[in-house]
Amino acid sequence: MPRAARIKSKSGIYHIIMRGINRQTLFEDEEDCAKFIQTLQKYKEICEYNEYTYWLMGNHLHLQ
């Protein structure tokens, strides 16, 4: 059975969580974190979206 359709936020603000498969480590070191942040900034400029905060953990991350 498919999941219910996502409700569109009136504010346009979403909390996004990404996890590694089987809790696999996403960021091995500071270089991995820096590369992810660099990529995030690149696409923020291209796609013109607002980014309020991010949290990078070892095996997951949060974007808002």
Secondary structure, DSSP 8 states (H G I E B T S, - for coil): ---------SS----EEEE-GGG--S--SHHHHHHHHHHHHHHHHHHT-----EEE-SSEEEE-
